[in-house]
Amino acid sequence: MGKNGARGRKKWNRKRKAEEGAEKQGKERTNAGGYKDGQDYAAAKTSNPKFEAYYSLVGLHDTRYDNGTFVTCATDAEKHAERDLFMTTLRATLPASFRVDRSIDPTIQKKILEELQEYVGKEMEVEIELPRRSEAIGGKKTCIDQGVEVAKEEGDEEQKTDNGDNKSSEAQFVKRTLAPAKPIPFISHNDITLGFQLSVDRRTLRRNASLEPLHSFLKIQTDCGHITRQETVSMIPPVVLNAKEGMSVLDMCAAPGSKTCQLLEVVGGFTSKTEFEPHGYVVANDADPKRAYMLVNQLKRMNSPSVYVTSCDGQYFPILDDKSIRGTDKEGMFDRVLCDVPCSGDGTIRKNPGIWKNWNQLGSLALHPLQLSIALRGARLTHVGGYMVYSTCSMNPMENESVVAELLRITDGSLVLEDPRERMEGLVARPGWSTWRVLREGKNRTRKAMKDWQKKNNKKMQEKRKEWEAKRAKGEYPEPQERSTDENGEEEKEKFTPSPYETIPYVPPETWDEDALSERTTSLGFVEYKNYDEVEYEWHRRVRRSCFPPTEEEAKRFELHKCLRSLPQDMDTGGFFVTLFKKVKPLSKDATERMAAMASESRGGVDVDADKKKEAAADKKEQSAKEGEGDGDAVMSDSPAAEEKKSDEKSEPEEPVVKKAPTGKVGQHKHRADLGDADFIPSDPSIWPSIIEQYGLPPTFPKEQFMVRSTGDAKVIYFITKSIKKELIDHGIQNRVTVINSGLKGFERCSIQENTAKYRINQEAVQYVVPYMTKRLISADMDDFYACIKDGFLNLNTFSDSFKKSIEELEPGSFVVALKGYEKDVAKKMYLSMWRRPNCVNCFVAKVEMEGLISKMRALGYVAKVQETEEKDEGAAASTA
Ligand SMILES: C[S@@+](CC[C@H](N)C(=O)[O-])C[C@H]1O[C@@H](n2cnc3c(N)ncnc32)[C@H](O)[C@@H]1O
């Protein structure tokens, strides 16, 4: 592992730690620059000369939106306007957006949408706190000001107080009218729009007293899984993937999991009314086990058994295809594969202002091979006839079109691009590029080197800037500096010659003439290559052949215009890139070999070698021990080396068979039973007779689907869906990847149950047990059901006589209460896991689920008695007044 790789990993780790820390404390994310979401935007530098010069040269501002299509800018003025729009949008705060879960019960969904309309369907009068230091950067208004201005231009009087010279640290407020939320038409189901984009950012939503009712409504609905707060562009890849109920989906780089949730809502749905459990599933994988654990937390609120969370390097995700899986002999394991790969993320600059400071073109070049390798593995894992989506939140062609083009080149006709635009109403996305320029930064300046240099050159730099500003005021632009050379005529690498353009704010190009733009990038230390032959030998690992644009003939064949490329100004979002591939035939042997070679070459932030070496040693040991035994790994052939081994049993494989795909940090979390490599195994048969007897479960009860983790003392029994068990677990996936989590808790052992079985029913999977229960299941009307949804000991006298009587007939211990009329409605899940004590009962339901149940009851038309009385009192008071 090179020095840079290690440094890169450290940076990733720091970022992850910050995210995870925030997640733990229930706080929002902190970005690399140390700014919290929305915090102190005004203080963040929203300019970066290299970023701006690079994107101006590569042609980011060369197209504009005109009457529903994108056209090439014909004049410099049009390019200027495009650039201005781009920069202004990047400096404005990002509107908050969310979507309503499409899989929830239609009655509940309708009620949520009605309540939402009351909050966001009309203009809202709010008081907005202006940023404390809102002095404009480069003469522009600050983000918050602009965000509000978009909603409505009024109250300029009040605004002046803060936009002028006022640098007071007192909070200042202005009254504003916010525009209604914008529907996101392509986030819909059964012709009902389920996605919304607000006219305020998340920070304003959180901190504004007048928006508190909306904020707490969104919070409660989010906690109980009815609403997901997600960026608009992040919702696009799952829609493009077009998964259906019952399908198998692989999310290769899934954490923190917003897209996994979206996919799960679709595939985890029921295909028929007679089904007890969903047939489809999502395998959510992430190389970093810690992030995979974050994902598990995120998915908890969905209460879905249809997800299987794994942790392995996506480049090594095991290939288990077998004729018996889903009854097909076609290549591939999954109907749909999402490759939302790690990327430089410059499309997220609006919510991560630290990127302004840290943006670096070398990052994109470094990620290119890893992205390609993950996508190639994804292609191999996709069923013939299935679809794969490749997406990034980067605007850089090195991470986007160049990866797509190389993928098409390697797979040589197995993959074709499809254009999803037609079925995505309201989506504004530019065509992908068929050609682009390849540049690299001259030197990877570390932050420390930059700081040292700045310290050293501070005075000099200031003089230069003054000189340059004076020239700029006169309308003259300085000539680029001569590069300093040493006595041998070699460029002096350690001395940084300040570029006249390396100032903040960056000044837009005076002319869009290519030479002038090129001069700017050169002066900022970029080197441009016309073709791969020009790349210096020492740069071959960074600037790959695959970074270069396709030939004319290839470009015609590849149809890269079908890729979706959206810039922030197009829909007032972040920037994104999405491509839809259809797999039309199996990959060639050549492509499969390239895939294996690429994976072993790429380092991608995962110490693949260390694990492979360990595996190789273990394999050797095992192989010699098992000499003479059959090949136990036959079903799970993976690398070409393994396949070769099968076809030629006698020859030694050139590469050892990798048994378990490497993860980011194997072994770090072994102390946690819910992490690490604790597989799902069948439960001990001796526990079942008492459970069956206690809850009156019939012989049809699927005991084999109730499994335990292989470590620990099997305190919890998990419900695993039939398809996850049959298609993944029974096919040995656990031997090949670290399994983080799956299923829902079905039964939990308890010590206080004296007379009855030792296992109580857990609320998580109660809906998969209730349909089989013939004992200890009682029904309650709305009032009694509502009375049960409380913390602590509930006195039996709080219930109606008939319900009290049903409870009294039960022996102490675990039982379930079902809402009358909904006993068989598994999808609504109006069930409560309860505990009977001598004179009282307890409800074993988590607080967030309690809130969800109450909100479902409201949707079903229930008005709680207390609330009814309060409403009556309020009505009476109003009429007296
Ligand atoms: C862009 S994020 C994914 C975002 C996610 N799809 C979502 O919607 O929330 C990229 C993820 O890829 C993971 N990653 C990095 N290298 C990987 C690899 N080689 N294989 C699989 N995952 C990887 C990172 O840990 C990170 O969580």
The ligand as a MOL file (V3000), in Angstrom:
LIG
                    3D

  0  0  0     0  0            999 V3000
M  V30 BEGIN CTAB
M  V30 COUNTS 27 29 0 0 0
M  V30 BEGIN ATOM
M  V30 1 C -21.2590 6.9170 -2.0710 0
M  V30 2 S -21.2140 5.9610 -0.6370 0 CHG=1
M  V30 3 C -22.6580 5.0020 -0.8480 0
M  V30 4 C -23.9200 5.7180 -0.4620 0
M  V30 5 C -25.1050 4.7900 -0.3460 0
M  V30 6 N -25.3500 4.0750 -1.5670 0
M  V30 7 C -26.3620 5.5290 0.0610 0
M  V30 8 O -27.2120 5.8080 -0.7500 0
M  V30 9 O -26.5080 5.8330 1.2550 0 CHG=-1
M  V30 10 C -19.9550 4.8170 -0.9960 0
M  V30 11 C -19.7820 3.6920 0.0130 0
M  V30 12 O -18.9070 2.7420 -0.5820 0
M  V30 13 C -18.1810 2.1190 0.4510 0
M  V30 14 N -16.9930 1.5020 -0.1870 0
M  V30 15 C -15.7670 2.0160 -0.3890 0
M  V30 16 N -14.9870 1.1300 -1.0330 0
M  V30 17 C -15.7470 0.0380 -1.2490 0
M  V30 18 C -15.5130 -1.2220 -1.8570 0
M  V30 19 N -14.3370 -1.5240 -2.3700 0
M  V30 20 N -16.5170 -2.1200 -1.8780 0
M  V30 21 C -17.7300 -1.8200 -1.3370 0
M  V30 22 N -17.9950 -0.6540 -0.7480 0
M  V30 23 C -17.0310 0.2640 -0.7120 0
M  V30 24 C -17.8830 3.2260 1.4230 0
M  V30 25 O -17.6500 2.6940 2.7080 0
M  V30 26 C -19.1640 4.0660 1.3350 0
M  V30 27 O -20.0290 3.7160 2.3690 0
M  V30 END ATOM
M  V30 BEGIN BOND
M  V30 1 1 1 2
M  V30 2 1 2 3
M  V30 3 1 2 10
M  V30 4 1 3 4
M  V30 5 1 4 5
M  V30 6 1 5 6
M  V30 7 1 5 7
M  V30 8 2 7 8
M  V30 9 1 7 9
M  V30 10 1 10 11
M  V30 11 1 11 12
M  V30 12 1 11 26
M  V30 13 1 12 13
M  V30 14 1 13 14
M  V30 15 1 13 24
M  V30 16 1 14 15
M  V30 17 1 14 23
M  V30 18 2 15 16
M  V30 19 1 16 17
M  V30 20 1 17 18
M  V30 21 2 17 23
M  V30 22 1 18 19
M  V30 23 2 18 20
M  V30 24 1 20 21
M  V30 25 2 21 22
M  V30 26 1 22 23
M  V30 27 1 24 25
M  V30 28 1 24 26
M  V30 29 1 26 27
M  V30 END BOND
M  V30 END CTAB
M  END
